[in-house]
Amino acid sequence: MRPQRVPRRAAMPSRTDSVVAAASHVIGGPLGRHAVPGVRGWRPAAAVLSALSSVFVALGVLQKNHCVSTGWATPGSLWRACYSDLPVAVAGDAGSTPWSSPGSAGQPPLTAAITWIVRILVPGGSQLRLQQGMFAWGAALIALLIALAVCFTAASLPKGPWAAAHVALSPVLITTALISFDTFAVLLVAAGLWAWSRNRAALSGGLLAAALLTRPALGTVLLAVILVALARRRTRDLAGVALGAAVTFAVVGGLMLISGANPFASFTTWKAQGASYGSLWQTFSFAGFTLSPTSLTALAVIGWILAIGLGWLLASRDETMTPAAVALLMLVVVMLTSRALPVQAALWVLPLVALCAIRWRDHLVWAGAEFAYFVVVWGFIARSSNSAKALPQEWFAVFVAVRLIAVLFLVRACIDSVAGPARRAK
């Protein structure tokens, strides 16, 4: 008779994280001492967390209730902090292809594609009805994207699937999830890292390349996987990742060329832009030192080079570093040197933070800084309509700095969480 295999206990945050333990009293307290979690794998955690994530999306809809009722006209949508790119996308004709729509100008290829798909689902009507329809369809899709990202994250952590709560229950979902379709990029990152954890290198490369084509800054995750493969001398996996990424680039680029679109249009638009909200470089202009688009492009390129260098050092010198930890470091370097850092950039780090399984105290410290920035940025953007209500430039620069420092704090927490157990074992 074959002996029965006893499942290994899964890591339970309510036992190890003081914040989670305190919060668990709402539903009966921490898991019991003699309970054996993980018997059924990651699926129960994924089911519970993905369902709970929809509550946070619903809270996001409530946060934007003023605009849902009256429309997204400016400056009202700014002063009420309920602005969203989703209803703005209904302006003009949807176009015959995702990249010929007027609203797709300057958008990354796959962001334009998903926006176009949702746009064609919206029934006709008045401008307000069109905006409400686009927002409603977008909110439903975003809830689904988050739920799927939670499932992939939990599946990547069979020994600790409840860490996917960092994706499902993050406070930043309330404020930023419904601003744009960045959750699509979050899903692609979560799915790509899941594929990597399952030794499906080609699939991982394809998904992470798609994430790059949705949000270019998330190309750091693809590069992090490549650097880890190089550092571990996993040549077969490296070739698989490269092949998968090449196929994705070829398919998307080919579709754009066939439809008459320019695959590099978003890069051309980006290259001509000046420093914008959330960027460290924008604060320089407050002191009368405005950087040209060419200088900003050079700084961004330097940031990418620096990110690759630091990622290589982390991956090659510490074998405990996971692709998620390396990717988070690289992503933050790119974010710090970018010409713009939108509020929804907070979503980009969620699957990486979850895979690092940081403490919730650290997550909430970072989320608090993001919340504070979210509150002040809209009023600062709307300052031209009522300068008396707007935050002074100096104080806005302080909030930008606090936000960037909090992101650096998050990187430190992630690296400590990944490397800590290995260091204590030595």
URNOR-V534956 format. One record per run of one state. SS is the DSSP state (2 for helix, 1 for strand, 0 for the rest). FROM is the first residue (numbers start at 1). LEN is the number of residues. If there is no record, write none. Layout:
ss=SS from=FROM len=LEN
ss=SS from=FROM len=LEN
This chain:
ss=0 from=1 len=12
ss=2 from=13 len=4
ss=0 from=17 len=1
ss=2 from=18 len=10
ss=0 from=28 len=15
ss=2 from=43 len=21
ss=0 from=64 len=1
ss=2 from=65 len=6
ss=0 from=71 len=5
ss=2 from=76 len=4
ss=0 from=80 len=5
ss=2 from=85 len=4
ss=0 from=89 len=13
ss=2 from=102 len=3
ss=0 from=105 len=4
ss=2 from=109 len=13
ss=0 from=122 len=5
ss=2 from=127 len=29
ss=0 from=156 len=5
ss=2 from=161 len=8
ss=0 from=169 len=3
ss=2 from=172 len=5
ss=0 from=177 len=5
ss=2 from=182 len=16
ss=0 from=198 len=3
ss=2 from=201 len=12
ss=0 from=213 len=3
ss=2 from=216 len=16
ss=0 from=232 len=3
ss=2 from=235 len=24
ss=0 from=259 len=6
ss=2 from=265 len=7
ss=0 from=272 len=8
ss=2 from=280 len=7
ss=0 from=287 len=6
ss=2 from=293 len=25
ss=0 from=318 len=5
ss=2 from=323 len=14
ss=0 from=337 len=6
ss=2 from=343 len=5
ss=0 from=348 len=2
ss=2 from=350 len=7
ss=0 from=357 len=3
ss=2 from=360 len=25
ss=0 from=385 len=8
ss=2 from=393 len=33
ss=0 from=426 len=1
